[in-house]
Protein backbone atom coordinates (compact mmCIF):
# COMPACT_ATOMS: atom_id res chain seq x y z
CA UNK A 1 0.00 0.00 0.00
CA UNK A 2 1.29 3.46 -0.81
CA UNK A 3 2.69 5.56 2.00
CA UNK A 4 0.52 8.66 2.46
CA UNK A 5 2.77 10.25 5.07
CA UNK A 6 4.48 13.50 4.09
CA UNK A 7 5.91 16.25 6.23
CA UNK A 8 3.85 19.44 6.49
CA UNK A 9 5.96 21.55 4.14
CA UNK A 10 6.19 18.84 1.48
CA UNK A 11 2.41 18.39 1.59
CA UNK A 12 1.77 22.11 1.15
CA UNK A 13 4.24 22.41 -1.73
CA UNK A 14 2.93 19.37 -3.61
CA UNK A 15 -0.70 20.32 -3.08
CA UNK A 16 -0.15 23.91 -4.24
CA UNK A 17 1.72 22.75 -7.34
CA UNK A 18 -0.89 20.15 -8.20
CA UNK A 19 -3.84 22.48 -7.71
CA UNK A 20 -2.29 25.13 -9.92
CA UNK A 21 -2.69 22.49 -12.64
CA UNK A 22 -6.10 21.29 -11.47
CA UNK A 23 -7.64 24.73 -11.91
CA UNK A 24 -7.13 24.49 -15.68
CA UNK A 25 -7.85 20.78 -16.01
CA UNK A 26 -11.14 19.49 -17.41
CA UNK A 27 -13.47 18.07 -14.81
CA UNK A 28 -16.49 15.81 -14.72
CA UNK A 29 -18.25 13.17 -12.64
CA UNK A 30 -21.64 11.47 -12.52
CA UNK A 31 -23.81 9.77 -9.92
CA UNK A 32 -27.08 7.84 -10.21
CA UNK A 33 -29.14 6.49 -7.31
CA UNK A 34 -32.03 4.11 -7.96
CA UNK A 35 -34.37 1.84 -6.05
CA UNK A 36 -33.98 -1.87 -6.82
CA UNK A 37 -35.56 -5.10 -5.56
CA UNK A 38 -32.41 -5.47 -3.45
CA UNK A 39 -32.55 -1.95 -1.99
CA UNK A 40 -31.48 1.53 -2.99
CA UNK A 41 -28.18 1.50 -4.89
CA UNK A 42 -25.73 4.10 -6.18
CA UNK A 43 -23.30 4.17 -9.11
CA UNK A 44 -20.64 6.89 -9.13
CA UNK A 45 -17.74 7.72 -11.45
CA UNK A 46 -14.79 10.04 -10.98
CA UNK A 47 -13.77 11.68 -14.25
CA UNK A 48 -10.82 14.03 -14.75
CA UNK A 49 -8.19 15.20 -17.21
CA UNK A 50 -5.51 13.31 -15.26
CA UNK A 51 -5.59 9.73 -14.09
CA UNK A 52 -7.06 9.26 -10.60
CA UNK A 53 -6.37 6.80 -7.81
CA UNK A 54 -8.55 5.56 -4.96
CA UNK A 55 -8.02 4.62 -1.33
CA UNK A 56 -10.83 3.06 0.71
CA UNK A 57 -10.80 4.15 4.36
CA UNK A 58 -12.86 2.68 7.21
CA UNK A 59 -13.67 5.07 10.06
CA UNK A 60 -15.18 3.30 13.09
CA UNK A 61 -17.28 4.86 15.85
CA UNK A 62 -15.61 6.98 18.51
CA UNK A 63 -12.78 8.63 16.56
CA UNK A 64 -12.06 12.27 17.39
CA UNK A 65 -12.10 14.34 14.20
CA UNK A 66 -11.38 17.95 13.25
CA UNK A 67 -11.84 19.53 9.85
CA UNK A 68 -8.72 20.68 8.03
CA UNK A 69 -8.20 23.94 6.12
CA UNK A 70 -10.76 26.35 7.57
CA UNK A 71 -8.58 29.37 8.57
CA UNK A 72 -11.03 31.95 7.19
CA UNK A 73 -13.82 30.90 9.57
CA UNK A 74 -14.29 31.70 13.23
CA UNK A 75 -15.27 28.15 14.15
CA UNK A 76 -13.78 24.89 12.87
CA UNK A 77 -15.89 21.75 12.93
CA UNK A 78 -14.85 19.10 15.45
CA UNK A 79 -16.70 15.84 15.99
CA UNK A 80 -16.52 12.30 17.27
CA UNK A 81 -17.64 9.69 14.76
CA UNK A 82 -21.16 8.63 15.65
CA UNK A 83 -21.64 6.15 12.80
CA UNK A 84 -19.26 3.59 11.35
CA UNK A 85 -18.47 4.59 7.77
CA UNK A 86 -16.41 3.63 4.74
CA UNK A 87 -15.01 6.46 2.60
CA UNK A 88 -13.38 6.68 -0.83
CA UNK A 89 -10.41 9.08 -0.87
CA UNK A 90 -8.35 10.38 -3.79
CA UNK A 91 -4.64 11.13 -3.20
CA UNK A 92 -3.01 11.15 -6.65
CA UNK A 93 -4.53 14.49 -7.72
CA UNK A 94 -6.65 15.74 -4.80
CA UNK A 95 -4.37 14.78 -1.90
CA UNK A 96 -6.84 13.09 0.39
CA UNK A 97 -10.23 14.50 -0.58
CA UNK A 98 -13.10 12.18 0.33
CA UNK A 99 -15.25 11.88 -2.78
CA UNK A 100 -17.86 9.41 -1.57
CA UNK A 101 -18.79 7.63 1.66
CA UNK A 102 -21.55 5.54 3.24
CA UNK A 103 -22.37 4.73 6.85
CA UNK A 104 -23.92 1.85 8.79
CA UNK A 105 -27.39 3.42 8.51
CA UNK A 106 -27.26 3.44 4.71
CA UNK A 107 -26.70 7.20 4.36
CA UNK A 108 -24.22 8.04 1.60
CA UNK A 109 -22.75 11.33 0.40
CA UNK A 110 -21.07 12.28 -2.88
CA UNK A 111 -18.84 15.24 -3.75
CA UNK A 112 -18.77 16.35 -7.40
CA UNK A 113 -17.27 19.29 -9.27
CA UNK A 114 -19.49 22.32 -9.92
CA UNK A 115 -17.47 24.95 -11.77
CA UNK A 116 -20.32 27.45 -11.95
CA UNK A 117 -20.35 27.92 -8.16
CA UNK A 118 -16.79 29.22 -8.05
CA UNK A 119 -17.83 32.73 -9.13
CA UNK A 120 -20.19 32.99 -6.13
CA UNK A 121 -17.65 32.14 -3.43
CA UNK A 122 -16.72 35.81 -2.99
CA UNK A 123 -20.30 36.56 -1.97
CA UNK A 124 -20.66 33.75 0.57
CA UNK A 125 -20.86 35.01 4.17
CA UNK A 126 -19.67 33.14 7.25
CA UNK A 127 -22.88 31.86 8.85
CA UNK A 128 -21.26 31.47 12.27
CA UNK A 129 -21.63 27.68 12.19
CA UNK A 130 -18.60 25.43 12.57
CA UNK A 131 -16.92 25.22 9.17
CA UNK A 132 -15.93 21.99 7.45
CA UNK A 133 -13.56 21.79 4.49
CA UNK A 134 -14.27 20.09 1.18
CA UNK A 135 -11.45 17.74 2.15
CA UNK A 136 -13.65 15.99 4.69
CA UNK A 137 -17.19 17.36 4.46
CA UNK A 138 -18.33 14.00 3.08
CA UNK A 139 -16.79 12.26 6.11
CA UNK A 140 -18.50 14.72 8.43
CA UNK A 141 -21.94 14.12 6.95
CA UNK A 142 -21.93 10.32 7.04
CA UNK A 143 -20.20 10.12 10.42
CA UNK A 144 -22.81 12.33 12.11
CA UNK A 145 -26.19 11.75 10.45
CA UNK A 146 -28.37 8.71 9.80
CA UNK A 147 -30.67 9.99 7.06
CA UNK A 148 -31.20 12.70 4.47
CA UNK A 149 -33.87 14.23 6.69
CA UNK A 150 -31.32 14.58 9.52
CA UNK A 151 -28.78 16.25 7.20
CA UNK A 152 -31.46 18.61 5.87
CA UNK A 153 -32.54 19.55 9.39
CA UNK A 154 -28.93 20.21 10.41
CA UNK A 155 -28.45 22.40 7.34
CA UNK A 156 -31.61 24.37 8.09
CA UNK A 157 -30.52 24.78 11.72
CA UNK A 158 -27.12 26.13 10.63
CA UNK A 159 -25.34 23.26 12.41
CA UNK A 160 -22.54 23.29 9.84
CA UNK A 161 -21.22 25.30 6.92
CA UNK A 162 -18.76 24.67 4.11
CA UNK A 163 -15.43 26.53 4.20
CA UNK A 164 -15.89 27.95 0.70
CA UNK A 165 -13.27 30.69 1.02
CA UNK A 166 -10.51 28.24 1.90
CA UNK A 167 -11.22 25.80 -0.92
CA UNK A 168 -8.89 22.83 -1.35
CA UNK A 169 -5.28 23.31 -0.30
CA UNK A 170 -5.62 27.08 -0.68
CA UNK A 171 -7.28 27.09 -4.12
CA UNK A 172 -10.98 27.89 -4.44
CA UNK A 173 -13.17 25.45 -6.36
CA UNK A 174 -16.83 25.16 -7.17
CA UNK A 175 -18.18 21.86 -5.85
CA UNK A 176 -21.54 20.43 -4.90
CA UNK A 177 -22.75 17.66 -2.61
CA UNK A 178 -25.55 15.13 -2.64
CA UNK A 179 -26.70 12.91 0.19
CA UNK A 180 -28.80 9.82 -0.49
CA UNK A 181 -30.17 7.26 1.96
CA UNK A 182 -31.53 3.73 1.92
CA UNK A 183 -35.11 5.04 2.02
CA UNK A 184 -34.48 6.64 -1.38
CA UNK A 185 -34.42 10.25 -0.19
CA UNK A 186 -31.94 12.67 -1.81
CA UNK A 187 -30.75 16.19 -1.05
CA UNK A 188 -28.48 18.24 -3.31
CA UNK A 189 -26.51 21.21 -1.92
CA UNK A 190 -25.23 23.93 -4.27
CA UNK A 191 -23.80 27.45 -3.96
CA UNK A 192 -25.85 29.86 -6.05
CA UNK A 193 -25.84 33.53 -7.06
CA UNK A 194 -25.22 35.95 -4.22
CA UNK A 195 -23.35 33.30 -2.26
CA UNK A 196 -26.60 31.59 -1.25
CA UNK A 197 -26.51 27.92 -0.34
CA UNK A 198 -29.48 26.12 -1.93
CA UNK A 199 -30.78 22.70 -0.92
CA UNK A 200 -32.82 20.75 -3.48
CA UNK A 201 -34.93 17.90 -2.08
CA UNK A 202 -36.18 14.85 -3.92
CA UNK A 203 -35.92 11.08 -4.08
CA UNK A 204 -35.00 8.25 -6.44
CA UNK A 205 -38.12 8.96 -8.52
CA UNK A 206 -37.20 12.63 -8.98
CA UNK A 207 -34.59 14.15 -11.29
CA UNK A 208 -32.16 14.21 -8.35
CA UNK A 209 -31.59 10.51 -9.01
CA UNK A 210 -29.00 11.71 -11.55
CA UNK A 211 -26.18 14.08 -10.64
CA UNK A 212 -23.55 15.54 -12.94
CA UNK A 213 -21.57 18.80 -13.01
CA UNK A 214 -22.17 22.37 -14.20
CA UNK A 215 -24.51 24.08 -14.77
CA UNK A 216 -26.58 24.48 -11.61
CA UNK A 217 -29.62 22.28 -11.06
CA UNK A 218 -32.17 24.81 -12.26
CA UNK A 219 -30.30 25.12 -15.56
CA UNK A 220 -30.11 21.36 -15.97
CA UNK A 221 -33.87 21.27 -15.53
CA UNK A 222 -34.43 23.94 -18.16
CA UNK A 223 -32.27 21.94 -20.62
CA UNK A 224 -34.08 18.66 -19.91
CA UNK A 225 -37.48 20.30 -20.41
CA UNK A 226 -36.63 20.76 -24.10
CA UNK A 227 -36.55 17.00 -24.64
CA UNK A 228 -39.35 14.42 -24.48
CA UNK A 229 -37.89 11.78 -22.15
CA UNK A 230 -40.84 9.48 -22.90
CA UNK A 231 -39.85 9.17 -26.56
CA UNK A 232 -38.26 5.72 -26.75
CA UNK A 233 -36.87 6.48 -30.19
CA UNK A 234 -34.50 8.88 -28.40
CA UNK A 235 -34.36 11.15 -31.45
CA UNK A 236 -33.44 14.20 -29.41
CA UNK A 237 -31.04 12.59 -26.91
CA UNK A 238 -27.61 14.24 -27.41
CA UNK A 239 -24.41 12.23 -27.52
CA UNK A 240 -21.64 14.55 -26.28
CA UNK A 241 -19.74 14.08 -23.03
CA UNK A 242 -20.79 17.50 -21.71
CA UNK A 243 -22.34 17.56 -18.28
CA UNK A 244 -25.66 18.82 -19.65
CA UNK A 245 -25.85 15.89 -22.03
CA UNK A 246 -24.65 13.29 -19.51
CA UNK A 247 -27.30 14.42 -17.03
CA UNK A 248 -30.00 14.29 -19.69
CA UNK A 249 -28.94 10.84 -20.92
CA UNK A 250 -28.83 9.57 -17.35
CA UNK A 251 -32.40 10.73 -16.78
CA UNK A 252 -33.55 9.21 -20.07
CA UNK A 253 -31.89 5.84 -19.47
CA UNK A 254 -33.05 5.53 -15.86
CA UNK A 255 -36.59 6.43 -16.93
CA UNK A 256 -36.86 3.36 -19.11
CA UNK A 257 -35.05 0.50 -17.40
CA UNK A 258 -36.89 -2.08 -15.31
CA UNK A 259 -35.07 -3.62 -12.37
CA UNK A 260 -36.95 -6.88 -12.09
CA UNK A 261 -38.01 -8.86 -9.06
CA UNK A 262 -36.51 -12.33 -9.05
CA UNK A 263 -33.17 -11.25 -10.46
CA UNK A 264 -30.10 -11.76 -8.27
CA UNK A 265 -28.22 -8.83 -6.80
CA UNK A 266 -25.36 -9.60 -9.21
CA UNK A 267 -27.74 -9.35 -12.16
CA UNK A 268 -29.28 -6.16 -10.80
CA UNK A 269 -25.85 -4.64 -10.22
CA UNK A 270 -24.89 -5.54 -13.79
CA UNK A 271 -27.95 -3.75 -15.15
CA UNK A 272 -27.23 -0.68 -13.02
CA UNK A 273 -23.70 -0.54 -14.37
CA UNK A 274 -24.73 -0.99 -18.00
CA UNK A 275 -27.35 1.74 -17.60
CA UNK A 276 -24.87 4.13 -16.05
CA UNK A 277 -22.14 3.32 -18.55
CA UNK A 278 -24.42 3.84 -21.55
CA UNK A 279 -25.24 7.41 -20.54
CA UNK A 280 -22.70 8.72 -18.07
CA UNK A 281 -19.35 6.96 -18.38
CA UNK A 282 -16.79 9.06 -20.30
CA UNK A 283 -14.39 7.27 -22.69
CA UNK A 284 -10.82 8.49 -23.01
CA UNK A 285 -9.88 11.08 -25.66
CA UNK A 286 -13.33 12.52 -26.40
CA UNK A 287 -13.69 16.32 -26.43
CA UNK A 288 -16.28 18.24 -24.44
CA UNK A 289 -17.89 20.74 -26.86
CA UNK A 290 -18.64 23.14 -23.99
CA UNK A 291 -15.01 23.75 -23.02
CA UNK A 292 -12.98 22.06 -25.77
CA UNK A 293 -11.21 19.85 -23.24
CA UNK A 294 -10.87 16.12 -22.71
CA UNK A 295 -11.32 14.02 -19.59
CA UNK A 296 -12.26 10.43 -18.85
CA UNK A 297 -13.85 8.17 -16.25
CA UNK A 298 -10.95 6.65 -14.31
CA UNK A 299 -12.68 5.10 -11.32
CA UNK A 300 -16.19 3.94 -10.57
CA UNK A 301 -18.09 2.64 -7.54
CA UNK A 302 -21.37 0.77 -7.35
CA UNK A 303 -22.76 0.11 -3.89
CA UNK A 304 -25.94 -1.09 -2.23
CA UNK A 305 -27.27 0.97 0.68
CA UNK A 306 -28.95 -2.09 2.23
CA UNK A 307 -26.82 -5.19 1.77
CA UNK A 308 -23.44 -3.44 1.96
CA UNK A 309 -22.00 -4.74 -1.32
CA UNK A 310 -19.37 -2.46 -2.88
CA UNK A 311 -17.63 -2.96 -6.24
CA UNK A 312 -14.78 -0.75 -7.46
CA UNK A 313 -13.64 -0.52 -11.11
CA UNK A 314 -10.42 1.03 -12.41
CA UNK A 315 -11.23 2.06 -16.00
CA UNK A 316 -7.58 2.52 -16.91
CA UNK A 317 -7.21 -1.27 -16.80
CA UNK A 318 -10.80 -2.49 -16.33
CA UNK A 319 -9.72 -4.27 -13.14
CA UNK A 320 -12.28 -4.73 -10.39
CA UNK A 321 -12.18 -5.37 -6.66
CA UNK A 322 -14.87 -5.45 -4.01
CA UNK A 323 -15.83 -5.90 -0.38
CA UNK A 324 -18.89 -5.84 1.84
CA UNK A 325 -19.48 -2.97 4.25
CA UNK A 326 -20.63 -5.41 6.94
CA UNK A 327 -17.22 -7.10 6.94
CA UNK A 328 -15.67 -3.85 8.21
CA UNK A 329 -17.94 -3.45 11.23
CA UNK A 330 -15.54 -5.30 13.52
CA UNK A 331 -12.77 -2.74 12.93
CA UNK A 332 -12.04 -0.62 15.99
CA UNK A 333 -9.39 1.61 14.41
CA UNK A 334 -9.10 3.43 11.11
CA UNK A 335 -8.15 1.02 8.30
CA UNK A 336 -7.17 1.66 4.67
CA UNK A 337 -6.73 -0.10 1.34
CA UNK A 338 -5.31 1.15 -1.97
CA UNK A 339 -7.99 -0.36 -4.19
CA UNK A 340 -6.26 0.55 -7.47
CA UNK A 341 -3.03 -1.16 -6.39
CA UNK A 342 -4.74 -4.21 -4.95
CA UNK A 343 -6.87 -4.69 -8.07
CA UNK A 344 -3.72 -4.46 -10.22
CA UNK A 345 -2.18 -7.23 -8.11
CA UNK A 346 -5.07 -9.53 -9.03
CA UNK A 347 -7.00 -9.39 -5.76
CA UNK A 348 -10.76 -9.75 -5.99
CA UNK A 349 -11.50 -8.81 -2.38
CA UNK A 350 -10.12 -5.72 -0.63
CA UNK A 351 -7.54 -6.37 2.08
CA UNK A 352 -7.51 -3.68 4.79
CA UNK A 353 -4.60 -2.70 7.02
CA UNK A 354 -3.77 0.13 9.40
CA UNK A 355 -3.61 3.49 7.64
CA UNK A 356 -0.05 4.80 7.42
CA UNK A 357 -1.23 8.38 7.93
CA UNK A 358 -4.48 10.31 8.19
C-alpha positions in Angstrom: 0.0 0.0 0.0 1.3 3.5 -0.8 2.7 5.6 2.0 0.5 8.7 2.5 2.8 10.2 5.1 4.5 13.5 4.1 5.9 16.3 6.2 3.8 19.4 6.5 6.0 21.5 4.1 6.2 18.8 1.5 2.4 18.4 1.6 1.8 22.1 1.2 4.2 22.4 -1.7 2.9 19.4 -3.6 -0.7 20.3 -3.1 -0.2 23.9 -4.2 1.7 22.7 -7.3 -0.9 20.1 -8.2 -3.8 22.5 -7.7 -2.3 25.1 -9.9 -2.7 22.5 -12.6 -6.1 21.3 -11.5 -7.6 24.7 -11.9 -7.1 24.5 -15.7 -7.9 20.8 -16.0 -11.1 19.5 -17.4 -13.5 18.1 -14.8 -16.5 15.8 -14.7 -18.3 13.2 -12.6 -21.6 11.5 -12.5 -23.8 9.8 -9.9 -27.1 7.8 -10.2 -29.1 6.5 -7.3 -32.0 4.1 -8.0 -34.4 1.8 -6.0 -34.0 -1.9 -6.8 -35.6 -5.1 -5.6 -32.4 -5.5 -3.4 -32.6 -2.0 -2.0 -31.5 1.5 -3.0 -28.2 1.5 -4.9 -25.7 4.1 -6.2 -23.3 4.2 -9.1 -20.6 6.9 -9.1 -17.7 7.7 -11.5 -14.8 10.0 -11.0 -13.8 11.7 -14.3 -10.8 14.0 -14.7 -8.2 15.2 -17.2 -5.5 13.3 -15.3 -5.6 9.7 -14.1 -7.1 9.3 -10.6 -6.4 6.8 -7.8 -8.6 5.6 -5.0 -8.0 4.6 -1.3 -10.8 3.1 0.7 -10.8 4.1 4.4 -12.9 2.7 7.2 -13.7 5.1 10.1 -15.2 3.3 13.1 -17.3 4.9 15.9 -15.6 7.0 18.5 -12.8 8.6 16.6 -12.1 12.3 17.4 -12.1 14.3 14.2 -11.4 17.9 13.2 -11.8 19.5 9.8 -8.7 20.7 8.0 -8.2 23.9 6.1 -10.8 26.3 7.6 -8.6 29.4 8.6 -11.0 32.0 7.2 -13.8 30.9 9.6 -14.3 31.7 13.2 -15.3 28.1 14.2 -13.8 24.9 12.9 -15.9 21.7 12.9 -14.9 19.1 15.4 -16.7 15.8 16.0 -16.5 12.3 17.3 -17.6 9.7 14.8 -21.2 8.6 15.6 -21.6 6.1 12.8 -19.3 3.6 11.3 -18.5 4.6 7.8 -16.4 3.6 4.7 -15.0 6.5 2.6 -13.4 6.7 -0.8 -10.4 9.1 -0.9 -8.3 10.4 -3.8 -4.6 11.1 -3.2 -3.0 11.2 -6.6 -4.5 14.5 -7.7 -6.7 15.7 -4.8 -4.4 14.8 -1.9 -6.8 13.1 0.4 -10.2 14.5 -0.6 -13.1 12.2 0.3 -15.3 11.9 -2.8 -17.9 9.4 -1.6 -18.8 7.6 1.7 -21.5 5.5 3.2 -22.4 4.7 6.9 -23.9 1.9 8.8 -27.4 3.4 8.5 -27.3 3.4 4.7 -26.7 7.2 4.4 -24.2 8.0 1.6 -22.8 11.3 0.4 -21.1 12.3 -2.9 -18.8 15.2 -3.8 -18.8 16.4 -7.4 -17.3 19.3 -9.3 -19.5 22.3 -9.9 -17.5 24.9 -11.8 -20.3 27.5 -11.9 -20.4 27.9 -8.2 -16.8 29.2 -8.0 -17.8 32.7 -9.1 -20.2 33.0 -6.1 -17.7 32.1 -3.4 -16.7 35.8 -3.0 -20.3 36.6 -2.0 -20.7 33.7 0.6 -20.9 35.0 4.2 -19.7 33.1 7.2 -22.9 31.9 8.9 -21.3 31.5 12.3 -21.6 27.7 12.2 -18.6 25.4 12.6 -16.9 25.2 9.2 -15.9 22.0 7.4 -13.6 21.8 4.5 -14.3 20.1 1.2 -11.4 17.7 2.2 -13.7 16.0 4.7 -17.2 17.4 4.5 -18.3 14.0 3.1 -16.8 12.3 6.1 -18.5 14.7 8.4 -21.9 14.1 6.9 -21.9 10.3 7.0 -20.2 10.1 10.4 -22.8 12.3 12.1 -26.2 11.7 10.4 -28.4 8.7 9.8 -30.7 10.0 7.1 -31.2 12.7 4.5 -33.9 14.2 6.7 -31.3 14.6 9.5 -28.8 16.2 7.2 -31.5 18.6 5.9 -32.5 19.5 9.4 -28.9 20.2 10.4 -28.5 22.4 7.3 -31.6 24.4 8.1 -30.5 24.8 11.7 -27.1 26.1 10.6 -25.3 23.3 12.4 -22.5 23.3 9.8 -21.2 25.3 6.9 -18.8 24.7 4.1 -15.4 26.5 4.2 -15.9 27.9 0.7 -13.3 30.7 1.0 -10.5 28.2 1.9 -11.2 25.8 -0.9 -8.9 22.8 -1.4 -5.3 23.3 -0.3 -5.6 27.1 -0.7 -7.3 27.1 -4.1 -11.0 27.9 -4.4 -13.2 25.4 -6.4 -16.8 25.2 -7.2 -18.2 21.9 -5.9 -21.5 20.4 -4.9 -22.7 17.7 -2.6 -25.5 15.1 -2.6 -26.7 12.9 0.2 -28.8 9.8 -0.5 -30.2 7.3 2.0 -31.5 3.7 1.9 -35.1 5.0 2.0 -34.5 6.6 -1.4 -34.4 10.2 -0.2 -31.9 12.7 -1.8 -30.7 16.2 -1.0 -28.5 18.2 -3.3 -26.5 21.2 -1.9 -25.2 23.9 -4.3 -23.8 27.5 -4.0 -25.9 29.9 -6.1 -25.8 33.5 -7.1 -25.2 35.9 -4.2 -23.3 33.3 -2.3 -26.6 31.6 -1.2 -26.5 27.9 -0.3 -29.5 26.1 -1.9 -30.8 22.7 -0.9 -32.8 20.7 -3.5 -34.9 17.9 -2.1 -36.2 14.8 -3.9 -35.9 11.1 -4.1 -35.0 8.3 -6.4 -38.1 9.0 -8.5 -37.2 12.6 -9.0 -34.6 14.2 -11.3 -32.2 14.2 -8.3 -31.6 10.5 -9.0 -29.0 11.7 -11.5 -26.2 14.1 -10.6 -23.6 15.5 -12.9 -21.6 18.8 -13.0 -22.2 22.4 -14.2 -24.5 24.1 -14.8 -26.6 24.5 -11.6 -29.6 22.3 -11.1 -32.2 24.8 -12.3 -30.3 25.1 -15.6 -30.1 21.4 -16.0 -33.9 21.3 -15.5 -34.4 23.9 -18.2 -32.3 21.9 -20.6 -34.1 18.7 -19.9 -37.5 20.3 -20.4 -36.6 20.8 -24.1 -36.6 17.0 -24.6 -39.3 14.4 -24.5 -37.9 11.8 -22.1 -40.8 9.5 -22.9 -39.8 9.2 -26.6 -38.3 5.7 -26.7 -36.9 6.5 -30.2 -34.5 8.9 -28.4 -34.4 11.1 -31.4 -33.4 14.2 -29.4 -31.0 12.6 -26.9 -27.6 14.2 -27.4 -24.4 12.2 -27.5 -21.6 14.5 -26.3 -19.7 14.1 -23.0 -20.8 17.5 -21.7 -22.3 17.6 -18.3 -25.7 18.8 -19.6 -25.8 15.9 -22.0 -24.6 13.3 -19.5 -27.3 14.4 -17.0 -30.0 14.3 -19.7 -28.9 10.8 -20.9 -28.8 9.6 -17.3 -32.4 10.7 -16.8 -33.6 9.2 -20.1 -31.9 5.8 -19.5 -33.0 5.5 -15.9 -36.6 6.4 -16.9 -36.9 3.4 -19.1 -35.1 0.5 -17.4 -36.9 -2.1 -15.3 -35.1 -3.6 -12.4 -36.9 -6.9 -12.1 -38.0 -8.9 -9.1 -36.5 -12.3 -9.0 -33.2 -11.2 -10.5 -30.1 -11.8 -8.3 -28.2 -8.8 -6.8 -25.4 -9.6 -9.2 -27.7 -9.4 -12.2 -29.3 -6.2 -10.8 -25.8 -4.6 -10.2 -24.9 -5.5 -13.8 -28.0 -3.8 -15.1 -27.2 -0.7 -13.0 -23.7 -0.5 -14.4 -24.7 -1.0 -18.0 -27.4 1.7 -17.6 -24.9 4.1 -16.1 -22.1 3.3 -18.6 -24.4 3.8 -21.6 -25.2 7.4 -20.5 -22.7 8.7 -18.1 -19.3 7.0 -18.4 -16.8 9.1 -20.3 -14.4 7.3 -22.7 -10.8 8.5 -23.0 -9.9 11.1 -25.7 -13.3 12.5 -26.4 -13.7 16.3 -26.4 -16.3 18.2 -24.4 -17.9 20.7 -26.9 -18.6 23.1 -24.0 -15.0 23.8 -23.0 -13.0 22.1 -25.8 -11.2 19.8 -23.2 -10.9 16.1 -22.7 -11.3 14.0 -19.6 -12.3 10.4 -18.9 -13.9 8.2 -16.3 -11.0 6.7 -14.3 -12.7 5.1 -11.3 -16.2 3.9 -10.6 -18.1 2.6 -7.5 -21.4 0.8 -7.3 -22.8 0.1 -3.9 -25.9 -1.1 -2.2 -27.3 1.0 0.7 -28.9 -2.1 2.2 -26.8 -5.2 1.8 -23.4 -3.4 2.0 -22.0 -4.7 -1.3 -19.4 -2.5 -2.9 -17.6 -3.0 -6.2 -14.8 -0.7 -7.5 -13.6 -0.5 -11.1 -10.4 1.0 -12.4 -11.2 2.1 -16.0 -7.6 2.5 -16.9 -7.2 -1.3 -16.8 -10.8 -2.5 -16.3 -9.7 -4.3 -13.1 -12.3 -4.7 -10.4 -12.2 -5.4 -6.7 -14.9 -5.4 -4.0 -15.8 -5.9 -0.4 -18.9 -5.8 1.8 -19.5 -3.0 4.3 -20.6 -5.4 6.9 -17.2 -7.1 6.9 -15.7 -3.8 8.2 -17.9 -3.5 11.2 -15.5 -5.3 13.5 -12.8 -2.7 12.9 -12.0 -0.6 16.0 -9.4 1.6 14.4 -9.1 3.4 11.1 -8.2 1.0 8.3 -7.2 1.7 4.7 -6.7 -0.1 1.3 -5.3 1.1 -2.0 -8.0 -0.4 -4.2 -6.3 0.5 -7.5 -3.0 -1.2 -6.4 -4.7 -4.2 -5.0 -6.9 -4.7 -8.1 -3.7 -4.5 -10.2 -2.2 -7.2 -8.1 -5.1 -9.5 -9.0 -7.0 -9.4 -5.8 -10.8 -9.8 -6.0 -11.5 -8.8 -2.4 -10.1 -5.7 -0.6 -7.5 -6.4 2.1 -7.5 -3.7 4.8 -4.6 -2.7 7.0 -3.8 0.1 9.4 -3.6 3.5 7.6 0.0 4.8 7.4 -1.2 8.4 7.9 -4.5 10.3 8.2 
